[in-house]
């Protein structure tokens, strides 16, 4: 089914297909309803909400992420808090009906291990919202994979380089689930990424490999941040530019790199940081921030009694957006990358003299 949202406040139209995941939006419309070609800066309500349904990680004590070379940005191995209550999730979903397209379930652990996982998926669909999530795959079963096929748009498996990673991918593919791989890209993993892209060495049948830039948040260290000057960065993006039997995607934090290094990507197809503009994060404690990587909660607003819409239009969120609005004046690429990450300038792949944050 296709859903259409008409944003009267910011004068654009978006459409979403809940079967294919296709999402498009027009440019800003003029007084006659014609597309000006200018991208809208934001929506009047988030089109995607990252909902941290997991308050703790049941695998945290095993050091699952650390063994895989991934620093959990939510410190799942260190923080023990309750998972999101079903009634709180329903309260969120009911506010989103007809205004939001997708709920990305996440938090400090694998969402498929939530004690009411199936009910969360049901509530999403009841409110015309497509649920998606990322999992380590460690606790995934054939029964859970079947639920994913029934309710989810897509499922991503974190590339943890283990037998359970491959097993989870097989379970999802066998169930007919659109399956992606999420690969965290840092100093410790870029050589492998380049090599695997050169050899197209990812499991057959996957939909896409999405490269997520390592961030120094939670247990993610600054020492693992890739600098612009690292020659492997250019080599990596050259491989992204190539043809592969699977799709290759990048998170929005990688957009400055794609603009500076890729030659075969249409710049207009890239969508830079959507935090506070088209997406946001709500934790299990009902704290809402523009981006899940705001682990210091510099821009937090506590929900209840405050609503999602009120928080979306709050001074805290406007302050976050202003960092993007005012970044890099004079740069011809400003509208395409908005200065990169507003939270962590050190991860932005740019060395332009015009860069100003």
Secondary structure, DSSP 8 states (H G I E B T S, - for coil): -EEEEEETTTTEEEEEETTT--EEE---B-TTS-B-S---S--SS-SEEEEEEESS-TTGGGTHHHHTT---TT-TTT-------HHHHHHHHHHHTTT--EEEEEESS-GGGSTTHHHHHHHHHHTT-EEEEEE--TT--HHHHHHHHHHEEEEEEE---SHHHHHHHHHHHHTT--EEEEEEESTTTHHHHHHHHHHT-S-TT-SEEEEEE--SSTT--GGG---TT-HHHHHHHHHHTS--SSEEEE-GGGHHHHHHH-SSS-GGG-----BTTTEEEE-TT-EEESSTT-TT-TT-EE-SSS-HHHHHTSHHHHHHHHHHHTSSTT-TTHHHHTTS-SS-GGG-----TT---
